[in-house]
Amino acid sequence: MKMGIYSAVTEFFLVGLSRYPELHLFLFMICLITYVIILLGNSLLIIISILDSRLHTPMYFFLGNLSFLGICYTSSSIPPMLIIFSSERKSISFIGCALQMVVSLGLGCTECVLLAVMAYDPYVAICNPLRYPIIMSRVLYVHMAAWSWIIGCLNSLVQTVLTMVLPFCGNNVIDHLYCEILALLKLICSDISMNVLIMTVASTVLLVIPLLLIFISYVFILRSILRINSAKGRKKAFSTCSAHLTVVILFYGSALFMYMKPKSKDTKVSDEIIGLSYGVVTPMLNPIIYSLRNKEVKQAVKKVLSRYLHLWKI
């Protein structure tokens, strides 16, 4: 009997922003342009950080991970959204929905942990500069990045499985732009108290605690910066930290709004817009905020481009 209920839903219909069909063409163009920028910007950062030996540092290793994460995250959500905006049939298979949810949730959770891990690098660099090469060894920062991926993916896998095995009882209309766990939980016709409890615990562990650790690390960083006598040194330290803080505010602000606010039965337009910015705008801004305005990256880009232009002329 239960298997019959579970197998009743074979596909889902995504009707996010369906009340505003006049916006679909505009949103299609915005998402397409943004996706191209994300692919180009993040791919460039990854390539440059690999080719230029001066960028073989913990910070750029973490940025490479963040860029790769941004490409994967947007590739799981933006192409399906483009199809939804441009086609009449706005559906996705049950398996496709589960895969989209496990990938997007896993990468989102990974970014939460990764941003907290990244805060450790400037903390050590500014608060313990003499011991930085010893503390931030290759073994340490590779393990830190790897555990970020492992924790994010495991959390996503658990939450996705616990959601998709519950009965939907024929409810297959998702009021969202993609398969998002909060939107799917609203369709389930059985008790979801365990899912809500696990999500609350996961949100606390992966959102609140990392944000608290970032805040504490920057308190120590600020205290160390204020002790620097050189104005140039203080400016350089502030510049290094400002990029990370900007991304943290953008990412955690939208994530906390999505997952820590009181849950309502109906999806508001503001939730869909925040979800769109959370999944589209932030990955686009990451390479710009972090690196494309960075002097080291600009020099590396010029060096790589001049090298390949020289080879092309030959």
N, C-alpha and C positions, 0 to 999 in steps of 0.2 A: 504493500500500500504506500509506504513511504517512498519507494523508488519511483512509483507512478507520479507522486507529487513533485519530486525533485526533477524528473525528466520532462515535466510539463513545459518548462521554459527552455527553449532551444536558441533563442536570440533575444536581444534587447533593442529597443528603439530609443535613440538619444534625441531628446526634444529640447535641449537647452537653448534658450533665447529664440525658441520657435515663435514666440509672440511678437518678434520683431524681424520679420522676413526681409524688410527693407534694409536691414543692417548686414545681411549675410554676404553680399558682394564686397562691401567695405571690409568686413572682418576677414573674408577670404584673402583679400589683397594684403591686409596688415599682417596676417599670420604667415602668408607666403614670403613676404619681404623679410619679416622677422626671422623666419626659419633659415633663409639663405644667409642672413647676417650672422646668425648663431653658428651655422656650419663653417662659414669662412673665418670668423673671428676666433672661435675656439680651436679649429683645426690649425690655423696659423700659429696660435700660441703653443700648441703641442709640438708642432714641427720645429719652431724656433727654439724651444726649450730643449729639444733633442739634439739639434744640429750645433748649437752654440755651447761650447764647453763652459763659458763663464756663467751660464744659467743652470749648471748642474749643481744646484743647491737645494736644501730642504724646501724652501719657500716655493720655488718653481716646480719642484716635484709635486707638491700639494696642488699647485695651480694647474699642473697638467692633469692630475686626477679630477680636479673640479671641472676643467674644460671637457674632458672625456665624458664625465657624468652629465654635463649639460647637453652634449650632443645626443647621448643615449636617451636622456629624459625627454627631450623635445621630439626626438624621432619616434617615441612611443605614443605621443599625444597629438602633435601638430598635423602629421599626414592624415590620420583619421578625421581630425577636425576639418581639414580642407575638403575631404570627401563629403562630410556632412553639410558643409556650407554650400557645396556646389551641386549636390544631387538631391533628387526627390526622396529616395528611399534612405532614411537615416537610421540604419540598423547595423548591429554588430553581433556576431555569433556568441554563444555562451562561452565557448573556449577562448575566443578572441577577447572577450570582455575580461575574463579571468587573467589572461596573459597581460593585457594592458594594465590592469590594476596591480598585479604583482610587480611589474616592471616600474611603473610610475611611483607607487608607494615605496618600493624598495630603494629607488634612487633618491627620492625625497628624504627618506630616513637616513640614508647614507650621507647626504649633504649636511643634515643636521649635525651628525657626529663629526664629519670632516671639517666643518667650519670651527667647531670647538677645538679640534686637534690643531688646526692651523693657527689658532691663537697662542698656542704654546711656543711656536717658533719665534715670533717677535718678543714674547715674554723672556725667553732665554737670551735672545740676541741683545736686548736692551738692559735687562736686569742682571744677567751674568755673562757679559761679553767675552771675558777671558776664558770661560769654561765652555763657550758655545760649541767649538769644534769637537770637544769631548762628549758633551751631553747629546747634541744633535747628530749622532752618528748615523750612518746609512742604515744600519740594522734597525735602529730605533724608529726613524721616520718611515721606513718601508713597512714595518710592523704596525705602526699607528695608522697608516693609510689602509693597510689590508684589513685590520680589525674594524675600521669604519665601514668598509664594504660588507664584511661578514655580518656585523650587527644589523645593518640596514636591511640586508637581503633576508636574513632569518626572521626578523620582525615582520617584514612584508609577507613572506611565505606563510607564516603562522596565521596572520590576520586574514589573508586572502582565502586560505583553506577553510577557516572557521566561518567565513561569510558565505562562501559559495556552496557549502554542504547544507545550508539551511533552506527550508522550503520557501519559494516565492509565490506559490499558489496562483500562477498565471499572471502575476504582476510583472510586466516586462517593459514598462515605459519609464526610462530614467530621465528625470528632469535636470539634465546636466549635459555638458559638451563632450564628456568622455566618461569612461567607467571609473568613477571615484567612489571610494569605500563608503563615505557618508551618504551619498545618493543611493547606493545599492542597499544599505541597511534599512532605508525607508520603505523598501519594497517587500521586505521579509515579513511573513505573516505568522511568525512564531516568536517566542521569547528571545530577545537579543541582549538581555542584561549582562550575560557573560562577555559578549562582544564589546559592549559599551565599557565594561570594567577593564578588559584587556587594552582597549584603545586609550582609556584614561591613563592607565599605568604607563603605556608606551609613550603617550604624549608627554607625560611628566618626565620620564627617563630620557627621551630623545629630543625634547624641546626645552623644557624648563631647566633641567639640570645642566645641559650644555650651555644654555644662555647664561645661567648663573656662573658657571666656570669662566666663560668669556668675560663677564663683568668683573669678576674677581681678578683675573689676569690683567685686565686693563687698569684696574685700580693700582696695582703694583707697577705697571708700565708707566702710567702717568706720574706716579711718585718718583720713579727713576728719571723720567724725562725732565722734570722740574729741577732735578739736581744737576743736570748738564750745564756747564758754564758757557759753552759755545752756543751762540744763537744759531749758527749754521747746523750744529749737531742736533739741537732741539727741533729745528725745522725739518731736517731729514728724518728724524725719528717720528715726528707727527705725520709726515707724508707717508711713511711706511705703514703706519697704523690706520690712517684715515681710510685707505682703500678697503681694508678688511672690515672695518666698522660700518662702512656704507653698505657693503654686501650683507653683513649680519643684520642690519636694521631692515633692509628690504626683504630679505628672505624670512627671518624670524617674525617680522611684523605680519606679513601675509599668512604665514603658517600658523601662528598663534590665533589669528582671527578665524582661520578655517577650522581648527581642531580643538581649541580651548574655549570657544564661546558656547553659550547655552544652545542646545540642539533644538530645532523646530521641525515640524513635520513637513512643511512646504519649503522648497528651495527658493530663496529670494534671488532677484536679479543681481544684487550686490555680491552674493556668494559666487555666482557664475563669473562675474567680472573679476573678483579677487582671485578665483581659481585660474582664470585666463592669465592674469598678470603673474601669478605665482609660478605657472608652468611655462610662460612664454617670455615675459619681459625680463625677469630676473636672469635667466641664462644668457639672454642677449647682452645685458649690461655687464655681466661678470668680466669678460676679457677687456672691455673698455675701461671699467673702473679700476681693475687690478693692474693691467699691464700695458695696454696700448698707449697710456700716457706716461709710462715708466721710461726713464732715460735708458736704462739697460736694455729693455726690450726694443726700443726704437733703434738703438745702435745695432742690436743683433739682427733686426729686420733689414736694415740697410746693408749690413755685412753679407747676409745670406743672399739678398737680391742682387747685389753687385757681383758676388761670386758666380751666380748662375747666369747673369747677363753676360759676364765675361766669357763663360764657357759656351754660351749660345752664339756669341760673335765668332768664337774660334771655330 
